């Protein structure tokens, strides 16, 4: 019964994590700010950490299905 919601949550988290990591990489490669109004290094690190956490959380949810 719980495999449906876990699969949905895992897919959503994994897609969000991958999208955030790709978006951050593209912005850094083009030398554009990742977040307006903040320090560039802090924004890039925070975005990378959150993207990785979402990806790992999604993989963990999918692993429990």
C-alpha positions, 0 to 999 in steps of 0.5 A: 500500500505504501509503495505508490506514495513512496515511488511518487515521492522518490521520483519527485525528489530525484527529478527536482534534485537533478534539475537543481544540480543541472540548473546550478551547473549551467548558471555557473558555467555561463558565469551568471549568478545562481541567486540574485542578491547573495554571495556567489559562492554561498549560493552555488554551494547551498544550491549544490548541497540542496540538490544533492540532498534531494537526489539522495532522498529520492534515491532512498525513497525509490530504494524502499519501494 
